[in-house]
Amino acid sequence: MIIRVFGWSFAITVVALVGALILGGPSALALVAILCVLEISVSFDNAVVNATVLERMNAYWQKQFLTVGIIVAVFGMRLVFPLLLVGITAGIGPIEVIRLALAGGPADEPGTYAAHLHEAHPSIAAYGGMFLLMLFLDFVFEDRAVTWLGWLERPLARIGKLNQVSVVVAMVCLVVTAEVLADEPGTVMIAGGLGITTYLLVNGLGEMFENEGSEGDEQRSAGIHGDALTVQTSLQSSGPSETAKLAGRAAFFLFLYLEVLDASFSFDGVIGAFAISQDIFIIATGLGVGAMYIRSLTIYLVRKGSLDEYAYLEHGAHWAIGALAVILLISIKQEVPEVVTGLIGVAFITAAMVSSVIRNRRGGLAAAAEERRKTLIDA
């Protein structure tokens, strides 16, 4: 399975590293390798969250995620999007943006491509931070069959019974961030509002078409809505293979959701990469290779069933996302090293995996779900 899933990633890594060595020498080779590792470490939690969504899609859309999706991720988000963003925020034309990108130059030198991208950082951080914060809030405010940090997640789930509480909390966070951390509050408010709007739109369309394609609540799996009925239904099934896989419009909007999610995760990596290199092609190559591994890892998690084996992995990934959202918002005023972002994500994922192993030894996911089902019914 390793070769089948990671084969393209291994092949592209070899091509990228050899090409960097031939065209740029040992220094370019080292920079591409460092950027690749940076992207993987920062986005590992992205792969876990992607897997929770991708496992609900059929084989065709899973393949599209690994093929068409990677083209969008590498060329769209790591190369074209930064160029477009600089052009819009700096008010310069596409030809001039490309010229600046090719010319290079450090971020502390006025007028360079890196400097323009650095100036656009507050808007980027506000947009990506609010999108990821909405994803995190929707997760922790949802009543779930199995909880990881039960002492915290269960009270938050009770608060989540208030309709649209995640939007309310996100808007309060955005207002506080704009007033306290932003030099230009209006710009941050607009960008953050667009981030929230994007999440609500894409997520809402996906849910709408998913509901149109389902025949009843019995097709839902435990952990999506977390009520007693879905928990019991999940326990009676033999596994995720029996769950109806999404196709058509529902899968298409989930695909769009994954692409926007990947974009939000890539923001900090793209900007942070300029601290390592000012060559946009080296940055796109290194981050692109890293993005390939994230997608391969996502497919691996789905096909291996790791999300079922490690019950708390999804929880750890979402808490890491919450931490990343906070870091992005803080970075509007205070620069946060990428190594800190990566270590926090890895720490949450590792802790969740260890907790899952301990839980499995004590009875497993089924026991935890049954316990939660009884609690819900008694309540």
ABEGO torsion letter per residue (X at the ends): XAAAAAAAAAAAAAAAAAAAAAAAEAAAAAAAAAAAAAAAAAAAAAAAAAAAAAAABBAAAAAAAAAAAAAAAAAAAAAAAAAAAAAAAAGBBAAAAAAAAAAEEBAABBGBAAAAAAAAAAAAAAAAAAAAAAAAAAAAABBBABBABAAAAAAAAAAAABBGAAAAAAAAAAAAAAAAABABAAAAAAAAAAAAAAAAAAAAAAAAAAAAABAEAAABBBGAAGBAAAAAAAAABAEAAABBBBBEAAAAAAAAAAAAAAAAAAAAAAAAAAAABABAAAAAAAAAAAAAAAAAAAAAAAAAGAAAABAAAAAAAAAAAAAAAAAAAAAAABBBBAAAAAAAAAAAAAAAAAAAAAAAAAGEAAAAAAAAAAAAAAX
